[in-house]
Amino acid sequence: MNGLSRPDAAPAAFTDDDRHHMARALVLAERGLYTTTPNPRVGCVIVNGGEIAGEGFHERAGGPHAEVAALADARARGRDVEGATVFVTLEPCNRHGRTPPCVDALLAARIGRVVAAMRDPNPVQGDGAARLRAAGVRVDVGLLEDQAAALNAGFVSRMTRGRPWIRTKIAASLDGRTALVSGESRWITGAAARADGHAWRARACAIVTGVGTVLHDDPQLTVRDVATTRQPLRIVIDRRADTPADARVLADGNTVVVTAGPRGRDWPASVESVALPDADGRVDLHAVFRMLAERGVNEAHVEAGAKLNGALLQAGLVDELLLYVAGAIVGDPARGMFEAQAPLASLADRVGVEWSSIERIGDDLRIVARVRRAASW
């Protein structure tokens, strides 16, 4: 799925116990869903003699990695880990960054086997699997790989494509309308769906919107219905610097406004402005997301109107749709989800999606779907 192949040993024959322990490691990894950015979400389980000796997950950048946390847990339990098997959702790192290499800690603990769900896509982390094998540790890679890659879609995207994973969130009526012609859109979906949307905001590194949404709705674009210690960076795409100085999105300085020219003269000094014009004098959307990747943004969460949504889709930048569908019909005239710059010449040109999940959230439906690509990311 993720194109991270490197020379490896023959595919392992994983047991049901192996799958059980890796599934537990993935559950642990999810505990870092809101906190690990810009690092990946990683969980680890250490098993010795058929019993769990230690567990851990990576909580935040600069803190212990999952393997080190699991080893510390085993020590706290008074459990022996020599010869044990380590189940970890990402290949152990082999580079000294903010913390020492996890490979060092595993070798010092005399671990006997490492099972990694997926390779590390970071090209500078070093081949941890190769170093472990050279030291006599058995290493098997590829157990529940798709689940591990999905949990870290943003990290993989940033490492392999040089841009974040881009998720577009839309709330719409059953007939696909997101707002009245006047721009009124509050509230198409119910309270449960709106609260669920905040959980998706919380896992993102940046929330992206357009100036049209700022002018119509004056949103805060903050996480409010989820307990979190981190607020995502807010990005406003504003070609002509039309965002009002008193817009709520500019209130606390955690905002970058991307223009195609000068910044707004009355904007607070705490607001960062970046000019990224394309050849036509519009904002270069590809450059925006390259910039976000350079700032360590793994997941970009878009909450915008049909115009920006359409531009992102046409540019091939939308990876995933997060769609809340209300049990209501609005009818025409009203605003849709994606505004096309020109009508399709043929249905063959339509954009396809792959359904990931469809669930009921309160009185509404939540649909998660991935945009189909010609080549795998």
Solvent accessible surface area in square Angstrom, and as a share of the most:
residue,aa,sasa,rsa
1,M,93,0.42
2,N,4,0.02
3,G,73,0.71
4,L,20,0.10
5,S,108,0.69
6,R,80,0.29
7,P,129,0.81
8,D,67,0.35
9,A,58,0.45
10,A,86,0.66
11,P,131,0.83
12,A,25,0.19
13,A,93,0.72
14,F,36,0.15
15,T,76,0.44
16,D,113,0.59
17,D,97,0.50
18,D,9,0.05
19,R,106,0.39
20,H,117,0.52
21,H,20,0.09
22,M,0,0.00
23,A,44,0.34
24,R,74,0.27
25,A,0,0.00
26,L,20,0.10
27,V,79,0.46
28,L,2,0.01
29,A,0,0.00
30,E,92,0.41
31,R,138,0.51
32,G,0,0.00
33,L,34,0.17
34,Y,54,0.20
35,T,29,0.17
36,T,2,0.01
37,T,31,0.18
38,P,42,0.27
39,N,35,0.18
40,P,18,0.11
41,R,19,0.07
42,V,12,0.07
43,G,0,0.00
44,C,0,0.00
45,V,0,0.00
46,I,0,0.00
47,V,14,0.08
48,N,37,0.19
49,G,81,0.78
50,G,64,0.61
51,E,106,0.48
52,I,49,0.25
53,A,0,0.00
54,G,0,0.00
55,E,31,0.14
56,G,9,0.08
57,F,49,0.20
58,H,5,0.02
59,E,84,0.37
60,R,105,0.38
61,A,23,0.18
62,G,42,0.40
63,G,15,0.14
64,P,82,0.51
65,H,40,0.18
66,A,0,0.00
67,E,6,0.03
68,V,52,0.30
69,A,25,0.20
70,A,0,0.00
71,L,9,0.04
72,A,42,0.33
73,D,41,0.21
74,A,1,0.00
75,R,167,0.61
76,A,90,0.70
77,R,115,0.42
78,G,66,0.63
79,R,82,0.30
80,D,96,0.50
81,V,22,0.13
82,E,94,0.42
83,G,49,0.47
84,A,1,0.01
85,T,24,0.14
86,V,0,0.00
87,F,4,0.02
88,V,0,0.00
89,T,1,0.01
90,L,12,0.06
91,E,3,0.01
92,P,1,0.01
93,C,8,0.05
94,N,41,0.21
95,R,108,0.40
96,H,123,0.55
97,G,36,0.35
98,R,175,0.64
99,T,23,0.13
100,P,82,0.52
101,P,16,0.10
102,C,1,0.01
103,V,0,0.00
104,D,59,0.30
105,A,29,0.23
106,L,1,0.00
107,L,47,0.23
108,A,86,0.67
109,A,24,0.18
110,R,159,0.58
111,I,8,0.04
112,G,32,0.30
113,R,36,0.13
114,V,0,0.00
115,V,0,0.00
116,A,1,0.00
117,A,0,0.00
118,M,1,0.00
119,R,11,0.04
120,D,6,0.03
121,P,13,0.08
122,N,25,0.13
123,P,110,0.69
124,V,88,0.50
125,Q,30,0.13
126,G,35,0.34
127,D,51,0.26
128,G,0,0.00
129,A,0,0.00
130,A,48,0.37
131,R,91,0.33
132,L,0,0.00
133,R,66,0.24
134,A,94,0.73
135,A,59,0.46
136,G,68,0.65
137,V,11,0.07
138,R,132,0.48
139,V,5,0.03
140,D,13,0.06
141,V,31,0.18
142,G,32,0.31
143,L,6,0.03
144,L,42,0.21
145,E,50,0.22
146,D,81,0.42
147,Q,95,0.42
148,A,1,0.00
149,A,0,0.00
150,A,41,0.32
151,L,20,0.10
152,N,6,0.03
153,A,2,0.01
154,G,1,0.01
155,F,13,0.05
156,V,0,0.00
157,S,0,0.00
158,R,40,0.15
159,M,44,0.20
160,T,61,0.35
161,R,75,0.27
162,G,36,0.35
163,R,28,0.10
164,P,0,0.00
165,W,4,0.02
166,I,0,0.00
167,R,6,0.02
168,T,0,0.00
169,K,39,0.17
170,I,9,0.05
171,A,27,0.21
172,A,0,0.00
173,S,2,0.01
174,L,115,0.57
175,D,56,0.29
176,G,17,0.16
177,R,60,0.22
178,T,25,0.15
179,A,11,0.09
180,L,75,0.37
181,V,88,0.51
182,S,84,0.54
183,G,7,0.07
184,E,103,0.46
185,S,31,0.20
186,R,110,0.40
187,W,155,0.54
188,I,40,0.20
189,T,11,0.07
190,G,30,0.29
191,A,71,0.55
192,A,47,0.37
193,A,1,0.01
194,R,72,0.26
195,A,41,0.32
196,D,28,0.15
197,G,4,0.04
198,H,16,0.07
199,A,28,0.22
200,W,35,0.12
201,R,22,0.08
202,A,0,0.00
203,R,32,0.12
204,A,0,0.00
205,C,10,0.06
206,A,0,0.00
207,I,0,0.00
208,V,1,0.00
209,T,0,0.00
210,G,8,0.07
211,V,32,0.19
212,G,35,0.33
213,T,25,0.14
214,V,4,0.02
215,L,98,0.49
216,H,96,0.43
217,D,38,0.19
218,D,55,0.28
219,P,13,0.08
220,Q,62,0.27
221,L,4,0.02
222,T,19,0.11
223,V,6,0.04
224,R,126,0.46
225,D,87,0.45
226,V,29,0.16
227,A,102,0.79
228,T,39,0.23
229,T,120,0.70
230,R,50,0.18
231,Q,77,0.34
232,P,2,0.01
233,L,38,0.19
234,R,6,0.02
235,I,0,0.00
236,V,0,0.00
237,I,17,0.09
238,D,0,0.00
239,R,88,0.32
240,R,166,0.61
241,A,22,0.17
242,D,75,0.39
243,T,5,0.03
244,P,53,0.34
245,A,40,0.31
246,D,126,0.65
247,A,6,0.04
248,R,101,0.37
249,V,0,0.00
250,L,1,0.01
251,A,81,0.63
252,D,95,0.49
253,G,27,0.26
254,N,48,0.25
255,T,1,0.01
256,V,2,0.01
257,V,0,0.00
258,V,0,0.00
259,T,0,0.00
260,A,22,0.17
261,G,25,0.24
262,P,119,0.75
263,R,92,0.33
264,G,10,0.10
265,R,239,0.87
266,D,114,0.59
267,W,16,0.06
268,P,51,0.32
269,A,109,0.84
270,S,69,0.44
271,V,2,0.01
272,E,71,0.32
273,S,32,0.21
274,V,29,0.17
275,A,54,0.42
276,L,38,0.19
277,P,72,0.46
278,D,49,0.26
279,A,112,0.87
280,D,101,0.52
281,G,33,0.32
282,R,116,0.42
283,V,12,0.07
284,D,37,0.19
285,L,25,0.13
286,H,83,0.37
287,A,15,0.11
288,V,0,0.00
289,F,1,0.00
290,R,123,0.45
291,M,20,0.09
292,L,0,0.00
293,A,10,0.08
294,E,150,0.67
295,R,106,0.39
296,G,12,0.11
297,V,7,0.04
298,N,10,0.05
299,E,0,0.00
300,A,0,0.00
301,H,0,0.00
302,V,0,0.00
303,E,23,0.10
304,A,20,0.15
305,G,35,0.34
306,A,18,0.14
307,K,152,0.64
308,L,21,0.10
309,N,2,0.01
310,G,6,0.06
311,A,26,0.20
312,L,1,0.01
313,L,38,0.19
314,Q,119,0.53
315,A,36,0.28
316,G,33,0.31
317,L,2,0.01
318,V,1,0.00
319,D,4,0.02
320,E,11,0.05
321,L,28,0.14
322,L,0,0.00
323,L,26,0.13
324,Y,2,0.01
325,V,18,0.10
326,A,4,0.03
327,G,73,0.70
328,A,49,0.38
329,I,128,0.65
330,V,61,0.35
331,G,27,0.26
332,D,107,0.56
333,P,110,0.69
334,A,18,0.14
335,R,91,0.33
336,G,21,0.20
337,M,44,0.20
338,F,63,0.26
339,E,92,0.41
340,A,65,0.51
341,Q,128,0.57
342,A,67,0.52
343,P,126,0.79
344,L,103,0.51
345,A,105,0.82
346,S,54,0.35
347,L,136,0.68
348,A,86,0.67
349,D,79,0.41
350,R,155,0.57
351,V,77,0.45
352,G,25,0.24
353,V,34,0.20
354,E,96,0.43
355,W,167,0.58
356,S,66,0.43
357,S,37,0.24
358,I,100,0.51
359,E,80,0.36
360,R,174,0.64
361,I,28,0.14
362,G,43,0.41
363,D,118,0.61
364,D,7,0.04
365,L,72,0.36
366,R,28,0.10
367,I,24,0.12
368,V,9,0.05
369,A,1,0.01
370,R,47,0.17
371,V,11,0.06
372,R,144,0.53
373,R,89,0.32
374,A,120,0.93
375,A,77,0.60
376,S,94,0.60
377,W,43,0.15
